Amino acid sequence: MRELGIRTTIEQCDARRFYDTVLKEAYVTQRMHKNLSHDDNAEVSPWQLTDDSKEGTRTVQFCLQVNIPQWLLSMVGADMIKVV
């Protein structure tokens, strides 16, 4: 599993506003994968909050096209891989 951490500064945007705008709703992440990964079937789970509700996790599943040589493609058998 890969954990993604975001550290940046956006003028006039605190962490709560960023979360509410970009991360809160699953459809934003799904739309991002549709546009970037060309995966219309990306799945985003609901947030699973910790007991104190200060932290949470979610699972994102999407397919990613890989650009590999033809000889390797014949061994692997697919040019798309599922990422969880």
PLY file of the C-alpha trace (Angstrom):
ply
format ascii 1.0
element vertex 84
property float x
property float y
property float z
element edge 83
property int vertex1
property int vertex2
end_header
0.00 0.00 0.00
1.19 3.51 -0.76
0.32 6.38 1.52
-0.05 9.81 0.01
0.70 12.87 2.09
0.06 16.37 0.83
2.08 19.30 2.12
1.62 22.63 0.44
0.49 26.18 1.08
-2.44 27.69 -0.78
-3.06 31.35 -0.13
-6.33 32.03 1.72
-7.15 28.32 1.98
-6.86 26.51 5.29
-6.79 22.74 5.72
-10.54 22.50 6.40
-11.45 24.41 3.23
-9.05 22.29 1.17
-10.50 19.08 2.61
-14.09 20.20 2.03
-13.36 21.29 -1.55
-10.95 18.61 -2.79
-11.01 15.53 -0.59
-14.35 15.23 1.20
-16.50 13.94 -1.63
-15.51 10.80 -3.52
-16.65 12.15 -6.90
-13.76 14.65 -7.00
-11.19 11.86 -6.76
-13.16 9.72 -9.22
-13.25 12.60 -11.71
-9.51 13.13 -11.30
-8.80 9.48 -12.16
-11.21 9.62 -15.07
-9.32 12.60 -16.50
-5.74 11.60 -15.62
-5.83 7.80 -15.77
-8.70 7.50 -18.27
-10.40 5.13 -15.84
-14.19 5.51 -15.84
-14.49 2.85 -13.12
-12.32 4.30 -10.37
-13.70 3.47 -6.93
-13.33 5.62 -3.83
-14.46 4.31 -0.46
-16.11 6.52 2.15
-13.80 8.02 4.76
-13.21 5.74 7.74
-12.63 8.09 10.67
-10.63 7.24 13.78
-12.32 7.19 17.17
-11.40 10.80 17.86
-12.50 11.78 14.30
-9.30 13.77 13.74
-7.85 11.40 11.16
-9.28 9.13 8.54
-8.44 6.79 5.72
-10.06 5.85 2.45
-9.23 3.36 -0.28
-8.92 4.43 -3.90
-8.90 1.78 -6.66
-8.17 2.69 -10.25
-6.54 1.26 -13.35
-3.38 2.75 -14.75
-2.10 2.24 -18.25
1.52 1.18 -18.41
3.82 1.86 -21.30
5.99 -1.24 -21.62
7.84 -2.85 -24.51
5.85 -5.31 -26.62
7.98 -8.30 -25.58
7.22 -7.57 -21.90
3.55 -6.93 -22.66
3.29 -10.43 -24.12
4.64 -11.83 -20.83
2.49 -9.67 -18.56
-0.62 -9.97 -20.70
-2.13 -6.55 -20.00
-1.28 -2.94 -20.57
-3.46 -1.82 -17.63
-2.77 -2.51 -13.98
-5.15 -2.12 -11.07
-3.89 0.18 -8.32
-5.33 0.02 -4.81
0 1
1 2
2 3
3 4
4 5
5 6
6 7
7 8
8 9
9 10
10 11
11 12
12 13
13 14
14 15
15 16
16 17
17 18
18 19
19 20
20 21
21 22
22 23
23 24
24 25
25 26
26 27
27 28
28 29
29 30
30 31
31 32
32 33
33 34
34 35
35 36
36 37
37 38
38 39
39 40
40 41
41 42
42 43
43 44
44 45
45 46
46 47
47 48
48 49
49 50
50 51
51 52
52 53
53 54
54 55
55 56
56 57
57 58
58 59
59 60
60 61
61 62
62 63
63 64
64 65
65 66
66 67
67 68
68 69
69 70
70 71
71 72
72 73
73 74
74 75
75 76
76 77
77 78
78 79
79 80
80 81
81 82
82 83
